[in-house]
Amino acid sequence: MQAKSHPMYVNDQASQLLGIELVAVEAGRAVATMTVRPDMVNGLDVCHGGFLFTLADTAMAFASNTGDGETNPTAFASHADIDFVNPAPLGTVLTAASRVETTRAKLTVHNVVIDAEDGTTIAVFRGRTITTSTGVTSS
């Protein structure tokens, strides 16, 4: 399945509004990108941490919901934290790469690294998802 045709992405207005693009989705992995826009910078002229968190959370969401949403259970975030390692100035193209670290029963732990286009690590995110029996459907 092409990343942009993933049922969740088609309906994900929040990510689309922020300019988050889904680049790749495969079992347990996802890559999403976002360019830091003027409306995303804080008073210090760098990307607000909330936008970095959202980018990482989005990548985790797709890594944990790699199926078609109709036959596979749905995973929702249950906890996450982030370490902001370096600032991301206006215009920086960010790439968030999420991968499943471990799964046990309905709980999955994810690692997401956000890098700038020059390879500088901007943030490191660790999150957990819980799987439910409710599927995500597309309209």
C-alpha positions, 0 to 999 in steps of 0.5 A: 500500500502506498503511504499516502493512500493509507486509510488513516492518512486519507482521514488524518486532517490534523497531520495534513493541516500541519503539512505532515507527509507520510513517506513510508509505512510497513509492518512496525515502521513508519516515516513522516516528514514536516517542514518547520513553517513560520506558524510553528516557531516559538518566541526563540525562533525555533520549532515549538516542541508541541509540533515536534511531539505531534510529528513523532506521535504521527509516525508512531501512530502509523507504525502501530496501525500498519494494516488496513484498519478493517481486519486488524485491531487498532492501536492508540497511544497510551503514553509518550515522552520526548527529549528535545536534543537540538533546535529546529529553525524555520525552514528545517525539513524534519523526518520522524522515523518510528519503529516498534521496539517490543510488543507484549500482549496488547502493549507495544513500545515504539522509538521515534527519532526526528532528524533534520535534513543534515542528519542532526538529531532534533528529538528522541521520542519513546511511546507506548500504544495499546491495541483494541479490537476496534478497527479504523474505517475509512469513508 
